[in-house]
Amino acid sequence: NSPRTAPLILKLFFFSPYAAKQIGVITENNHLVGAIVSLSPCQKAVNAMFRSKLKNKFEDGFKEGGQRNWVQVLCNSGMALQLAFLYILDSGCGERPIDFHDDYRGSWLALGIVGVLACCNGDTWASELGTVVGSSSPFLVTTGRRVPRGTNGGVSPAGLLFSLFGGLVIGAAYYLAVWYLVDPVQLARSPVQWPIILWGAFAGLAGSLVDSFLGATVQFSGLDKRTQRIVEVPGPGVKHISGISILDNHSVNLLSSIVMGLVTPILANLLWP
């Protein structure tokens, strides 16, 4: 294998849909890694363009093509960036397999970043695809009450499935690249690596549920009677649907990513085969 200038976990971050497209970070990458994760910057735009006219009908402030500003990028990727720098400081620049016994801190940080990215990607897939697939209205995650599409905290079977697959994509990309980049001798001495895929899927689904719970409780959702769109700020002509106005969408995304960045490696350490 050729020398690497940055661990894969950083490559996953820098090529994630929450950083690469908007920040434009340039890193040296192995060809296979590039083939797997270079599709990530396109995910958000493709997802956003899917039935974009339908989304524009019920989402206030919907942006064609899925553009993101620096605040959204930071809230989605800030936790991953912090863990990535800690990974470099602790483990250096090089690929390592997940091994909580012999490399606890490196494995913990790696799974933490996978958890963050899987959480964000799962939530993205759910919000961009799950809201426009199917004909039934979503239900509020806290009460089960049917709510209009686009309501914060609203979930649907399709949305939850997309969350799982969104996280699975991150886990699978990391697993394949570790399998390819890590020295075969070192890999043979290490624990099995396939659980990375499952923990990615877990973080995608669980992260979306955490995001939905916060959205249903501490984030305001209302229906603007004039435009018939879901809004996040109370005001005249806005009918309350759910939640109280404590956090905005950026704060909810940030908290969800922090939770999954901590929970994923803790559980993975306890349950790894």
C-alpha positions in Angstrom: 0.0 0.0 0.0 1.2 3.5 -0.8 1.9 6.1 2.0 -1.1 8.0 3.3 -1.0 11.6 4.4 -4.3 11.4 6.4 -6.2 8.6 8.0 -9.3 7.4 6.2 -11.5 8.8 8.9 -10.4 12.3 7.9 -11.0 11.5 4.3 -14.6 10.4 5.1 -15.0 13.8 6.8 -13.5 15.9 4.2 -15.4 14.1 1.4 -18.7 14.1 3.3 -21.7 16.0 1.9 -21.4 18.4 4.9 -17.8 19.6 4.2 -16.3 18.8 0.9 -18.6 20.6 -1.4 -18.9 23.7 0.7 -15.5 24.0 2.3 -13.4 22.6 -0.6 -10.8 20.9 1.5 -8.1 19.1 -0.5 -6.5 15.9 0.8 -4.4 13.2 -0.9 -6.5 10.1 -1.4 -6.1 6.5 -2.4 -8.0 5.8 -5.6 -10.4 3.3 -4.1 -11.3 5.7 -1.3 -11.9 8.4 -3.8 -14.1 6.1 -5.8 -16.2 5.3 -2.7 -16.5 8.7 -1.0 -16.2 11.2 -3.9 -19.9 10.5 -4.6 -20.7 12.0 -1.2 -20.6 15.7 -2.2 -23.2 14.9 -4.8 -25.6 13.1 -2.4 -27.1 16.2 -0.9 -27.7 17.9 -4.3 -29.2 14.7 -5.8 -31.4 14.1 -2.8 -32.5 17.7 -2.7 -33.4 17.7 -6.4 -35.5 14.5 -6.1 -39.1 15.7 -6.3 -37.9 19.2 -5.4 -41.1 20.8 -6.6 -43.0 18.8 -4.1 -40.7 19.8 -1.3 -41.0 23.4 -2.2 -44.7 23.2 -1.6 -44.4 22.4 2.1 -40.9 23.4 3.2 -40.3 27.1 4.0 -36.9 28.3 2.8 -36.3 25.2 0.6 -33.2 25.7 -1.5 -33.0 24.2 -5.0 -30.1 21.8 -5.3 -29.5 21.4 -1.6 -27.2 24.4 -1.1 -25.7 24.8 2.4 -24.3 27.8 4.2 -21.3 27.7 6.6 -23.5 27.5 9.7 -25.2 24.3 8.4 -21.8 22.8 7.5 -20.4 23.6 10.9 -23.4 22.2 12.8 -23.4 19.0 10.8 -19.6 18.5 10.7 -18.2 20.3 13.7 -18.3 17.3 16.0 -16.6 15.1 13.3 -13.9 17.7 12.7 -13.1 17.9 16.4 -12.9 14.1 16.7 -10.8 13.9 13.5 -8.2 16.3 14.9 -8.1 14.3 18.2 -7.6 11.2 16.1 -4.6 12.7 14.4 -3.1 13.9 17.6 -3.6 10.5 19.3 -3.0 8.0 16.5 -1.1 9.9 13.9 -1.6 9.8 10.1 -2.2 6.2 9.0 -4.9 3.7 8.5 -5.7 1.4 11.4 -8.3 -1.4 11.9 -10.9 -1.1 14.7 -9.4 -2.8 17.7 -10.7 -1.7 21.1 -8.3 -4.0 22.9 -5.0 -2.9 21.4 -5.9 0.5 20.1 -8.8 1.7 22.3 -8.5 5.5 21.8 -8.0 5.3 18.0 -10.9 2.9 17.6 -13.1 5.0 19.9 -12.4 8.2 17.9 -12.8 6.4 14.6 -16.2 5.0 15.5 -17.2 8.4 16.9 -16.6 10.1 13.6 -18.4 7.3 11.8 -21.3 7.8 14.2 -21.4 11.5 13.5 -21.3 11.2 9.7 -23.8 8.3 9.7 -26.2 10.3 11.9 -26.0 13.3 9.6 -26.2 11.3 6.4 -29.1 9.2 7.7 -31.0 12.4 8.7 -30.3 13.9 5.3 -31.7 10.9 3.5 -34.8 10.8 5.7 -35.5 14.5 5.3 -34.8 14.8 1.6 -36.2 11.5 0.4 -38.4 10.2 3.2 -40.6 13.3 3.1 -41.5 12.9 -0.6 -41.8 9.1 -0.8 -45.2 7.6 -0.2 -48.6 9.2 0.1 -49.4 9.1 3.8 -48.6 11.8 6.3 -45.9 11.3 8.8 -46.6 10.8 12.5 -45.1 12.7 15.4 -42.4 10.6 17.0 -43.5 11.5 20.6 -47.2 11.0 20.3 -47.9 9.1 17.1 -50.3 11.9 15.9 -50.4 12.5 12.2 -48.8 15.7 11.1 -48.2 17.5 7.8 -45.1 16.7 5.8 -42.1 18.7 6.7 -43.1 19.0 10.4 -40.1 18.8 12.7 -40.2 15.5 14.6 -42.4 13.8 12.0 -41.3 10.3 11.0 -42.5 7.7 8.5 -41.6 4.1 7.7 -40.0 5.3 4.5 -38.0 8.0 6.3 -36.7 5.6 8.9 -35.7 3.2 6.2 -33.8 5.9 4.4 -32.1 6.9 7.7 -30.8 3.3 8.1 -29.5 3.2 4.5 -28.0 6.6 4.8 -25.9 5.5 7.8 -25.2 2.1 6.2 -23.5 3.9 3.2 -21.1 5.6 5.6 -20.3 2.4 7.4 -19.9 0.4 4.2 -17.6 3.0 2.7 -15.3 3.0 5.8 -15.3 -0.8 6.0 -14.4 -1.3 2.4 -11.6 1.2 2.5 -10.2 -0.3 5.8 -10.3 -3.7 4.2 -8.4 -2.3 1.2 -5.9 0.0 2.8 -4.8 -1.7 6.0 -1.9 -4.2 5.8 -3.3 -7.7 5.4 -1.1 -9.1 8.1 -2.3 -6.4 10.6 -5.9 -7.0 9.5 -5.6 -10.7 10.1 -4.5 -10.1 13.6 -7.3 -7.7 14.3 -10.9 -8.4 15.3 -13.5 -8.7 12.5 -14.2 -5.4 10.9 -17.7 -6.0 9.3 -19.5 -4.6 12.4 -18.5 -1.1 11.1 -21.2 -1.4 8.6 -23.8 -2.3 11.2 -22.7 0.5 13.5 -23.0 2.9 10.6 -26.6 1.8 10.0 -27.4 2.0 13.7 -26.1 5.6 13.9 -28.1 6.6 10.8 -31.3 5.2 12.2 -30.8 6.2 15.9 -29.4 9.6 15.0 -32.5 10.3 12.9 -34.7 9.3 15.9 -32.8 11.5 18.3 -33.1 14.4 15.8 -36.8 13.8 15.4 -37.4 13.6 19.2 -35.6 17.0 19.7 -37.5 18.4 16.7 -40.8 17.3 18.2 -40.2 18.7 21.7 -37.8 21.7 21.7 -38.2 23.0 18.1 -41.2 24.9 17.0 -43.3 23.7 14.0 -46.2 25.6 12.7 -48.4 25.9 9.5 -48.4 29.2 7.8 -52.1 29.6 6.8 -51.2 32.0 3.9 -48.5 29.9 2.2 -49.6 26.5 3.6 -45.9 25.8 4.4 -44.3 24.5 7.6 -42.4 27.3 9.4 -40.1 27.1 12.4 -40.9 30.6 13.9 -44.2 31.4 15.6 -46.0 34.5 14.4 -49.3 35.9 13.1 -51.2 33.5 10.9 -49.1 30.6 12.0 -50.9 27.6 13.5 -48.9 25.7 16.1 -48.3 22.0 15.3 -45.7 20.8 17.7 -42.7 21.8 19.9 -41.7 24.9 21.7 -39.3 27.5 20.3 -36.1 26.7 22.2 -33.7 25.3 19.5 -33.5 25.9 15.8 -32.8 23.3 13.1 -29.0 23.9 13.3 -28.9 23.3 17.0 -30.9 20.1 16.7 -28.6 18.8 14.1 -25.5 19.7 16.2 -26.9 18.0 19.3 -27.9 14.9 17.4 -24.4 14.5 15.9 -22.8 15.0 19.3 -25.0 12.3 20.9 -24.3 9.8 18.2 -20.6 10.7 18.2 -20.5 9.7 21.8 -23.0 6.8 21.9 -21.8 4.9 18.9 -18.2 4.2 20.1 -19.4 3.4 23.6 -21.9 0.8 22.5 -19.5 -0.5 19.8 -16.9 -1.1 22.5 -19.3 -3.0 24.6 -20.8 -5.1 21.8 -18.0 -5.7 19.3 -17.6 -9.4 18.5 
